[in-house]
Amino acid sequence: MAGFVSRRLQDDNITAVYCSPMRRTVQTTSIISEPYRLSPVYTPA
């Protein structure tokens, strides 16, 4: 599902990706942000 979201957003101008430091959100955010070569910005849960 995260891969689908990443492909769906490919035409958008993504400049940052935010997530909580919880393991599952980090994993999902990493999949989504990988094609954009962005590092997730962690915010408190």
URNORBEL-V438223 format. One record per helix or strand of 3 or more residues. SS is the DSSP state (2 for helix, 1 for strand). FROM is the first residue (numbers start at 1). LEN is the number of residues. Records with the same first field share a line. If there is no record, write none. Layout:
SS->FROM-LEN ; FROM-LEN
This chain:
2->2-7 ; 23-14
1->18-3 ; 41-3
